[in-house]
Amino acid sequence: MAGNTFDAIIIGGGPGGYVTAIRAAQLGLNVCVVEKQHLGGICLNWGCIPTKALLRSAEIFHTMTHAGDYGLSAKSIGFDLKKVVKRSRDISEQLNKGVGFLLKKNKVAVIDGEAKLNGPGKVDVAGKDGNKQTLAAKHVIVATGARPRTLKGLEPDGKQVWTYFEALVPETMPKSLLVIGSGAIGIEFASFFNTLGAKVTVVEVLERILPVEDAEIAALAHKQFESQGMTLITGAKVTGLKKTKASVTAAIENASGKPGGKKTEIKVERVISAVGVQGNIEGIGLETTKIKTDKGCIVVDEFSRTDEPGVYAIGDVAGPPLLAHKAEHEGVICIEKIAGLSPHPLNKGQIPGCTYCHPQIASVGLTEDAARKAGHEVKVGRFPFIANGKAIALGETDGLVKTVFDAKTGQLLGAHMVGAEVTELIQGFVVAMGLETTEEELMHAIFPHPTLSEMMHESVLDAFGRAIHI
């Protein structure tokens, strides 16, 4: 096919969009990606990658300030915030170019511009240069991602009240900072700024931080964050912000809003609004289709099909979990179905979640509470970092590995971790769940010594009363 006609058009060049395009090309489809801003999307440019670069700088700074714990000495330890930020931006730029190279290598057409659905199989594109064109394809995949959610009265202004966009490129280090929301985004930024010396307060409307995580893991993380100097206020909400040239005063009250509830004020230099994200569903022509939306996301079936024939949606715009790796796999399944293959639907219960704060947090599957509520009789295993030789050698003894099994069948229902490098360990449990591994098989698996991964083995053993090293 030539010109403006393709087998598939993908609207959005983020993780879901560009991975889907590459898989489509591998399957022999003629495909194009329409991207209005930058390849790699929010994840690569303003999310996953740059935040991890910032957190890596903070991690090294933390280690340097604790050099004495390792028998080392270091003087005049400090940081240059502009260079820290520049490193983060340079890494994003490098990967952005890498995505462009991969698409070119796979002969995927990339069109710069803003796309809008315009009838069956038609997509109008308004280019950055003002030129307009209409593309045609039997299949159109919407992968427009999401943006920061805002709350009335707490709207970011980009100067004193930040979203994650501004928090990624601070010009100066605030002496004090309020983070509204304790999900992954809020906690990661709280960890970064706290490590580099800001006085950080986190306010969470629910009764505990990290509300999607296992309660026991969240409690341990809470304790660690407080020991690092963070102030964590749960069961409370920020009801208003008063700004002056030099500060922001936040009004805080109990989340119930009942009369007589506790009220207080906090004065800080900067505020980060981390109250979630919402799908980019506006301005893309959904009103001209039969597509349904729910809670700001496009409604799809197990193969990402919408109610409009020939139109699909993947990634954040198609609903939670709002994770780059979910978007990628969702896109691959979608395009393989389009190409006539027989992919299995995505099992959302086996999608891992990671938070790259200090200590790190990682999980997959059901929490202990969710497993019990689902009717499972459970066996729970735990193994602390303090009992692991590698963790002690690393000087990282704060943490826990927790596993949840069905007591009758031995099925691994969930795994939850807090501690050093757990974001690299969780994939072991993800693979185990995907292969429907039983507790018996995990107990007979040989884990190398000395490694942090041994704690995974010991946690399994502990669930069945067979732990060795504790």
N, C-alpha and C positions, 0 to 999 in steps of 0.2 A: 504494500500500500504506500501511497505517496501523498505529499501535500499535507492537508489538515485532517486527514482521516486515519484513525487508529483502531486497533482492536480494543484497547482500554486506555482511558484517560484517568490519571490520578491527580486529584486536587490536593496539593500539599506535599512538600518534600521533606517532612520530618522522618523520624525513625520508621514509622509505619509506612509512609508513602514511598520513601526511596528503597526500602527493603522489598516492598511489594513489587516495585518496578523492576528491580533486578531479578527477582524470581520469575516475573512475567517474561522477561527477556530470555531467561534460561529455558522457559517452556516454549519459546519460539513465537511469542506474541509481539506485535508491533505496539509499543506503549510509549506514552509521554507523561511527564510530570510537569504540572503547572505550579510554580512557587512564586508567591508575591514578595517574599522578603529575603530569606536565606536558607539554603539547603542545610539539612540537619535539624531544622525546626527548633522549637524551644529547648528540647533536651540537650542538643549539642551546643547551641549558642547561648542559651540563657537558663539552663537547668542542670541536668545530670552532670555533664562534663565540667563546666566552669566551677560549679559549687565544689566538686570533688578536688579540683585543683586548689581552690582556696583552703579547703579543709586539710589538704596534704601539707600546705605551708604551715597551717596552725599546728598540725600534729608534730612536725619537725621542730617548730618553735617550742612546743611543750616539752619535747624530749631534751632539747638543748638546755632549757631552764632546770631540768632535773638531771643534768649530767653527773652531779655528785653521787646519785644513786647507783651509777655504773662505774664508780671509781675514776671518773674523768673530771676535768676542770675546764671551764669556759668562762671567759670574761667579756664584759660589755655586750651581753646578748641583747639583741634588739631586732627590729624589722623595719622595712621600708614599705609602707602600704602601697605606694604607687607601683613598686616593682612586683609586689605580691599580686596585685590586680592585673598588671600587664602580663605576667606569666599566665594567669588564668585566661585572659583574652587571646593571647598568642596560641594557646593550646586549642581553644575553640576555633580560631581561624585556620589552624593547621588541619583539623578534622573536617571543617567545612570544605576545604579544598579537596580533602580525601574523598568525601562523598561525591563531589563533582567528577573526580577522576573515575570512581567506580561506575557511575552512571554512563560516562562517556565510553569506558571500557566495554560495557554491556550494550552499547548502542541504544541507550535510552534517550529520547529527545527531551530536552529540558527547555521549558518556555517560561520566561520571566513575566509575571503579570498576575492580575487578580481575576480569578475564575468565578463564573456564575452559571448555574444550570439554566437552560433555556429550552425546555421541551425535550421530548424523547431523543436520547443520544446526542444532544447538542450542548456544547459548553462555550459560552462567550468569554473571551479573555481580553481584558484591558491592560495593555502593556505599560511598563513604567515610562516609556517614551511617548505615550499618548496614542499609539496605534492600537486598533482593535481588530480582532479576528474571531471567527467561529470555528471551533473544532468539532469533529464528529467521531463517535465511537459507539459500539453496541453496549459497551460496559463502562460505567463511570464510577470511580471509587472516591468517596469523600474522606479525606484524611487531614482535616483542617486543624486538628489539635484543640488546645484550650488556652485560656488566659487567666490571670489572677481574678479571683472573685472579690467583689467589694461589698461592704456593708454600709447602709445608710448612716451618715454621721461620722463614719470612720474612713471616708474616701481618701486614698493616697493623693498627695500633691507632687510627689517626685522629689521633694526637697527635705521636708522634715518627717513626712509620713511616706514610707517606702513600700513598694511591692518587691518581689525578688529581683526585678530588673535593676532597681536602684541599689538594692543591698549587695548586688554582685560587683558594683563599680563605685564603692564609696571613695570620695576624694579625701576625707579625713576620718580618723578613727573616733567614733563618738565615745565620750566618757561614760555615758549611760544610755541604755537602750531598752525599750519595751517591745516584746514580741507578742502579737496577738495570735494565738493558735499554737497548739503543741503537736501538730502532725509532723510528718517527716520534714517538710520545708521549714517550718518554724523552728524545730529543734536543731536542724543542721545549722541554720544561721545563728541561733542562740549559742551553739557550741563554738562556732568560729569566732564570733565577736567576744565571747566570754574568755576564750583561750588567749586572745590577743589583748586582754586587759579591760574591756568594757564591763561596766556593772550592768548585768542583764537580768531583767525580770520577764517571766513568761506568764501570760494569763490564758487559762483554758476554761471554756464554758462548761465542759463535762467534769465529772468528779475525779478524773485522773488524767495525767498526761499520756500521750501516745495511745489514744483510745482504741485503735484497731489492733493493738498488740495484746498478747497474753497479759493478764493483770499482774501476775507475779513478776514477769520480765519488766513491765512498765514501772512497778514499784522499786525494783532494784536500780533501774536507770534513774528514777526520781532521786533516790538516795545519793547516787553518784554525782548527779548534776548539782545537788545542793552542797555536797562536799567540795565541789569545785568553785563554789561561790555564787551560783545562780539562785535567784529567788523564784519559786514556782508557786503560782496561785491558781488553784483549781476550784471548780464549782462557782466560777465568777465570770462576769462579762464586763467588757469596756463599753460604757454607755455614751461616752462623748470625749472629744479631744479639744482642748483650748490651746491655741498656738500663739507664741510670741516670736520675735526674731531669733531668740537664743534657745528656746525650749518648747516642749509640749507637755501639757498637764492632762493626764488621762483620769477620767472618773471611772471608778470600778465599784461594782456592787454584786451581791450574790446573784447567781444565775436564775434563781427562781423568781426574782423580781418582787417577792412578797414584801408588804409594808413592814418596816422595822428591821429589814435585813441589813447586814453590815455594808457600809459604804466607806470608800477611802479614795485618796487621790495619789497619783505617782507623777513626779516631775522628772522628765528625761530629755535628753538632747534629740533623740531620734526614735521613731516608731516603725516597726515592720509589721505590715498586715499580712498574715499568713493563714487566712481563713478558708483556704481551699481554692479550687479553680473551677471554671465553667467552660463548657464547650463553645467553640466558635461556630455557631449555627446561623449567625446573622449575615445578611448580604451575599449569600451564596445561592439564592434562588429557590430555597426550599418551598416558598409559598406557591411556586408554580407546579409543585409535584404533590403526590399523595403521601409523602413522607410524614411520619408522625414523630413528635419529640416528647420527651418526658424529663422533667427536672433539668432542662437545658442541654439534653443530649439527644442524639438521633436514635430512634428505636430500631433495632435490628434483630434478625434471627441468629441461629447458631453458625451460619455461614456468612454473616455480615450483610445479608440482604435486607433492604428497606421495603416499605410498602409500594415503592415506585419501581416497576419492572426495569431492570438494567442499571439501577443505582444502588450502590453499596456504601457502607460507612465503617471505618475501622479506627482504632486508637482512642484517644481521649474524647473525641467528639461523639463516639459511640458508647460512652459510659464507663464506669469503673470496672476494675481497678485502673487508675490513671497512671500507667507505668509504660515506659518505652518498650520493654521486652514483651509486654502484653500486646502492644500495637504491632510489633514486628511479626509475632506469631499469628496474630489475628489476620494480618495482611497476607501472609503466605497461605494460610488456609483458604482465605477468600479467593485469591487468584488461582489456586490449584483447583478449587471447585469450578471456577469459571472455565478453566482449561480442560475440564472433563475428567480430572482425576477424582479419587475418592478419599479425600482427607478426613481425619476424625475431627469433630468439633473441639474447640478449645476447652480444656478443663480448667475453669477459673479457680477451682479449689486447690490446684497445684502450681499456682503462680507465686513465686517467692517475692517477699517485700524486704527492702533493705533501707536502713537509715544510717548515714555515714557520720554520725556524731562521735563524740568520745565519752563513753565507750560506744562501739558500734552495736546496732541491733539488726537482727535478721530473723525471718520467720517464713514458714510455709504451712498451709493446711489449717486445721481447726485449732483454736485455743482450747485450753482445758475446759473453760466454762461453756464454750460453744459445743464441744464434744458431748458434754453431759446433757446440755439442753436438747441436743439432737437425739438423745435416747441411748447413747453408748454407755456401757459399763467400761470404765477406763482404768488403765494402769499408767501411772506417770513416773517417769524417770528423771533424775536430776544429777548433774555433776558440776561442781564448782571449779572455777579456774584455779583457785588456791591449792587444789589437790593435783594439779597437772604440772609435771616437771618442766615442759617447754614454756608454759606460762610463767612459772617462777623464774626461769632463766631469762625470759624477756622482760621481767619486771612488770608484767601485766596480770596481776593476780585477782583483779576484780571482775567477776563475770560468772555466768551460769549457762549451761546447756540443758535444755528441758525437752523431753520427748513425751508424746501422748499416744498411747496404743489402745486399740479395742481389746479388752480383756479376754473376750471369747475367741476372736479370730486371729489375734496377733497383728492385725493391720495397723500400719503406721498412720495415724490420723493427723498428726501435726508435730512440728518441731519449732522450737523458739529459743533464741540465743541472745545474750547480751555480753559483750566483751570484745577484746582485741581480735581483729580479722574475721569476725563471724560472718561478714558479708561474703567472704571467700569460702567459708565452710558450708554455708547453707545448701549449695548446689548438690552436695552429697546426699542430703535428705530428699532433695527434689528428684534426683535420679532414682532413689530408692522407692519413692512414692509412685513415680511414673512406671516403674517395673513391677509394681504391686508386691514389693519385697515384704516378707514377714519378719517378725522379731527374731525368729530362729536363724534366718539367713543373715540378718545384720549382726547377730551375736557371733556367728561363725566367720564373718568377714574379718580379714587381718588388716589392722590399721598400723601404719608405720610409727616407730618410736625413735626419738621423742618428737612428737608433733602435737599441735593443738587439736588435731582431728581425733586423737585418742579419747577426748572428752565425749565425742559423739558416741563412740563405742560404749564407754562407761555409762553414759546416760541410758542407753538401751538396756544394758545389763542391770542397771539400778531399777528400771521399771519392773523387772521380773525377779528382784531380790538377789541378783548375782553380781553386784558391783564389787570390784576387786580392790581399788585403790582409795576407798573411803569407808 
